[in-house]
C-alpha cells in the first residue's frame, strides 16, 4: 500500500512538474509573441512613416511647381498690362478726359 502511495505521489509530483514546465513555456511563448507583435508594429509604423514622408515630399514639390507657375503667370500678366498701358496710355487718357468733359 505504501508503495502505491509512493508511486501516486511520484506521479503527482511529475504531473506538477509537467504543468509547471507547460506554464513556463506558455509564458515564454506569450512573451515572444508580444515581442514579435511589438516588433511588427514598429516595422509597420516605420514603413508608414517612410511612405508618408515620400508623399509629403512629392506634395511639397508639386506645390512649389504650381507656385512657380502662378508666379510666372502673374509676371506675364503684369508685363502684358504694363505693355498695354504703355501702348495705349495716350488713348486711355484721352477717352477718360472726353468722358469727363461730356458729363
Backbone as a ProteinNet text record, in pm:
[ID]
protein_1_A
[PRIMARY]
XXXXXXXXXXXXXXXXXXXXXXXXXXXXXXXXXXXXXXXXXXXXXXXXXXXXXXXXXXXXXXXXXXXXXXXXXXXXXXXXXXXXXXXXXXXXXXXXXXXXXXX
[TERTIARY]
81.8	0	86.8	195.4	286	351.2	379.1	441.9	346	218.8	118.6	109.5	108.1	101.2	227.3	341	466.8	464.8	413.7	403.5	305.7	194.1	96.6	157.5	234.2	300	399.9	478.2	573.5	501.9	390.8	312.9	260.1	207.2	155.1	267.8	382.7	498.2	541.1	548.8	587.1	479.9	355.9	247	257.6	285.2	302.4	421.9	529.5	646.6	612.1	535.7	493.3	405.8	313.7	225.3	306.2	403.3	488.2	568.5	625.7	701.3	609.6	489.5	394	357.7	334.7	303.7	420.7	541.8	661	674.7	655.9	662.2	552.4	433.8	322.5	357.7	417.6	458.1	566.2	663.4	769.6	713.4	623.6	562.1	481.8	407.3	329.6	421.5	533.5	627.5	691.5	726.2	782.2	681.8	555.3	451.2	431.7	432.1	417.8	532.7	654.6	771.2	760.1	718.5	702.9	598.3	489.6	384.5	438.6	511.5	569	668.2	751.6	846.8	773.8	667.1	589.7	522.8	465.9	403	505.2	624	729.5	769.7	786	824.3	716.3	591.8	480.8	476.9	495.4	494.5	608.3	726.6	840	813.4	757	725.9	621.7	519.5	416.3	473.3	560	622	706.8	778.6	859.7	771.1	660.6	567.9	505.5	468.6	409.6	509.7	635.9	738.7	757.7	752.1	763.8	646.5	526.4	407.6	416.1	462.8	476.9	578	690.8	791.8	735.9	660.8	601.6	502.4	420.9	322.9	393	501.5	575.5	636.2	689.4	744.5	635.6	520.2	409.5	361.3	352	310.5	411.4	538.3	642.9	635.1	610	597.2	476.5	362.5	242.4	263.7	331.3	361.3	445.5	546.9	633.4	554.6	464.2	381.5	290.5	234.4	149.6	229.6	350.1	436.2	467.5	503.7	535.1	413.1	297.9	174.8	141.1	155.8	128	224.9	351.9	450.4	420.1	376.7	341.3	222	120.8	4.3	41.7	128.9	173.1	246.7	331.9	403	306.1	207.6	108.1	29.4	-8.8	-81.3	6.3	131.6	223.2	244	261.2	276.4	150.3	36.1	-91.1	-101.6	-64.7	-68.6	24.8	148	245.1	201	141.2	99.6	-28.2	-116.3	-247.5	-268.8	-165.3	-176.5	-241.9	-192.6	-243.1	-391.5	-429.6	-570.4	-658.8	-611.5	-689.8	-709.9	-604.2	-614.1	-712.2	-705	-797	-941.8	-966.5	-1102.8	-1156.2	-1072.4	-1114.4	-1143.4	-1056.5	-1074.3	-1203.6	-1230.7	-1354	-1477.1	-1466.4	-1579.7	-1608.7	-1503.4	-1521.2	-1585.2	-1540.9	-1594.6	-1739.9	-1776.4	-1914.1	-2012.4	-1965.6	-2056	-2098.5
-118.5	0	125.8	114.8	227.8	254.7	147.4	160.7	228.5	196.2	258	406.7	438.8	580.5	652.5	587.2	646.6	668.6	570.7	584.7	696.1	699.2	807.1	944.4	951.4	1076	1116.8	1018.7	1046.8	1092.1	1024.7	1061.1	1204.2	1235.2	1369.6	1472.5	1439.9	1529.9	1555.6	1448.5	1462.9	1539.6	1512.9	1585.3	1734.6	1768.7	1909.5	1972.3	1894.1	1944	1970.8	1878.7	1895.2	2019.5	2036.2	2153.1	2281.1	2278.6	2396.7	2429.1	2324.8	2346.8	2399.7	2345.2	2390.7	2536.9	2574	2713.7	2806.1	2758.6	2836.7	2854.8	2747	2755.1	2846.1	2835.2	2920.3	3067.6	3098.8	3236.1	3282.2	3194.6	3229.8	3254.9	3168.6	3184.4	3314.1	3342.1	3465.2	3587.1	3584.7	3697.4	3710.9	3597	3600.4	3659.6	3618.2	3671	3820.7	3863.7	4006.9	4086	4032.4	4099.6	4102.6	3991.2	3984.8	4085.5	4096.9	4193.1	4335.7	4365.8	4500	4529.5	4430.4	4448.3	4473.4	4396.7	4412.8	4550	4592.4	4723.8	4834.3	4818.8	4916.8	4920.9	4804.3	4796.8	4859.5	4830.5	4886.8	5038.2	5086.2	5230.5	5299.1	5238.3	5295.5	5297.5	5189.2	5181.8	5287.1	5299.9	5400.6	5541.6	5567.4	5699.3	5729.6	5629.4	5648.9	5681.8	5609.9	5635.9	5774.2	5810.4	5943	6051.9	6032.7	6132.1	6146.9	6035.9	6041.8	6119.3	6091.9	6161.1	6310.5	6344	6485.1	6554.3	6488.5	6546.6	6569.3	6472.2	6486.8	6602.5	6612.3	6720	6855.6	6864	6990	7027.4	6929	6956.4	7005.7	6939.9	6980.8	7120.7	7149.5	7283.1	7388.4	7357.2	7451.7	7475.6	7368.1	7380.6	7467.5	7441.7	7521.7	7666.7	7687.8	7824	7896.7	7828.5	7888.5	7920.4	7831.9	7856	7976.5	7988.1	8103.5	8233.3	8229.4	8348.7	8388.4	8289.9	8317.7	8372	8312.1	8358.1	8500.7	8529	8663.9	8765.8	8729.5	8819.9	8847.2	8742.6	8758.8	8853.9	8835.3	8923.4	9067.1	9084.5	9219.3	9285.9	9210.6	9265.3	9302.1	9217.2	9246.1	9371.9	9383.3	9503.7	9628.4	9615.2	9728.8	9768.7	9668.5	9697.2	9762	9708.1	9766.5	9910.4	9935.2	10070.7	10162.7	10114.9	10198.1	10226.5	10127.1	10144.5	10227.9	10211.5	10276.7	10387.6	10427.8	10529.9	10657.7	10701.6	10827.7	10814.4	10703.9	10682.6	10673.5	10604.8	10589.6	10724.1	10803.2	10936.6	11022.6	11017.5	11097.4	11053.6	10923.5	10874.3	10917.2	10905.7	10946.9	11096.8	11172.2	11317.2	11353.4	11287.7	11313.6	11273.7	11162.8	11120.7	11223	11281.7	11381	11506.3	11542.7	11664.3	11645.1	11529.3	11507.6	11489.2	11468.8	11450.9	11579.5
0	0	0	80.8	88.9	-46.5	-118.5	-249.8	-347.1	-342.7	-430.3	-400	-270	-230.4	-276.8	-264.6	-308.6	-459.6	-536	-681.8	-718.7	-648.7	-675.4	-644.8	-538.2	-501.2	-610	-660.1	-768.1	-895.6	-924.9	-1043.9	-1029.6	-912.7	-887.9	-897.2	-843	-845.6	-989.4	-1070.3	-1211.3	-1288.8	-1257	-1323.3	-1291.7	-1166.6	-1129.1	-1199.6	-1215.7	-1286.9	-1434	-1492.8	-1631.9	-1645.7	-1553.3	-1555.5	-1538.4	-1444.8	-1423.3	-1549.5	-1612.9	-1736.5	-1847	-1855.2	-1956.1	-1932.2	-1806.8	-1774.3	-1808.2	-1779.7	-1811	-1962.1	-2035.6	-2181.5	-2236.3	-2178.6	-2220.6	-2199.1	-2084.7	-2055.3	-2153.2	-2180.2	-2274.5	-2414.6	-2457.7	-2589.8	-2595.2	-2488	-2481.1	-2492.8	-2417.5	-2421.7	-2559.6	-2621.9	-2757.1	-2855.9	-2843	-2931.1	-2910.2	-2785	-2756.1	-2817.5	-2804.7	-2862	-3014.3	-3072.6	-3217.9	-3264.8	-3189.7	-3225.1	-3216.1	-3109	-3094.5	-3207	-3239.6	-3349.9	-3481.6	-3504	-3625.9	-3629.9	-3518.2	-3512.8	-3539.1	-3482.6	-3505.1	-3651.9	-3711.8	-3853.6	-3941.3	-3910.8	-3989.1	-3972.6	-3849.7	-3824.4	-3900.3	-3898.9	-3971.5	-4121.5	-4172.2	-4315	-4352.6	-4269.5	-4295	-4289.6	-4191.5	-4181.3	-4304.1	-4353.2	-4473.2	-4593.3	-4606.8	-4716.9	-4704	-4581.8	-4558.6	-4592.9	-4553.8	-4584.8	-4735.5	-4807	-4953.7	-5012.4	-4963.2	-5013	-4981.8	-4861.4	-4823.2	-4914	-4939.9	-5028.2	-5168.4	-5219.6	-5352	-5353.8	-5248.1	-5241.1	-5235.1	-5157.8	-5149.2	-5283.1	-5356.3	-5489.1	-5583.7	-5580	-5666.4	-5631.1	-5501.6	-5459.7	-5502.9	-5490.5	-5532.6	-5683.2	-5758.5	-5904.3	-5939.5	-5874.7	-5900.2	-5859.3	-5748.4	-5702	-5805.8	-5858.6	-5959.3	-6085.8	-6124.9	-6243.2	-6221.6	-6101.3	-6072.1	-6075.2	-6020.1	-6022.1	-6166.2	-6247.3	-6387.7	-6461.1	-6436	-6500	-6456.6	-6329.1	-6277.6	-6337.4	-6343.6	-6403.4	-6550.3	-6621.1	-6762.3	-6776.5	-6691.2	-6696.5	-6662.5	-6564.6	-6529.1	-6645.3	-6713	-6828	-6939.5	-6962.7	-7066.4	-7031.1	-6903.2	-6860.7	-6874.2	-6837.4	-6848	-6994	-7080.7	-7224.3	-7280.4	-7239.5	-7283.8	-7237.6	-7115.4	-7060.2	-7138.1	-7161.6	-7232.4	-7377	-7441.8	-7581	-7593.2	-7495.5	-7507.8	-7405.7	-7339.6	-7235	-7287.7	-7399.9	-7458	-7492.4	-7553.8	-7591.6	-7466.8	-7366	-7242.7	-7176.2	-7168.7	-7107.4	-7184.5	-7315	-7398.2	-7378.8	-7372.8	-7352.7	-7216.6	-7114.5	-6980	-6980.7	-7041.5	-7047.9	-7120.7	-7234	-7311	-7230.9	-7155.7	-7072	-6963.1	-6907.8	-6802	-6860.9	-6976.9	-7042.2	-7080.3	-7129.4	-7175	-7060.8	-6943.3	-6830.2	-6781.9
[MASK]
+++++++++++++++++++++++++++++++++++++++++++++++++++++++++++++++++++++++++++++++++++++++++++++++++++++++

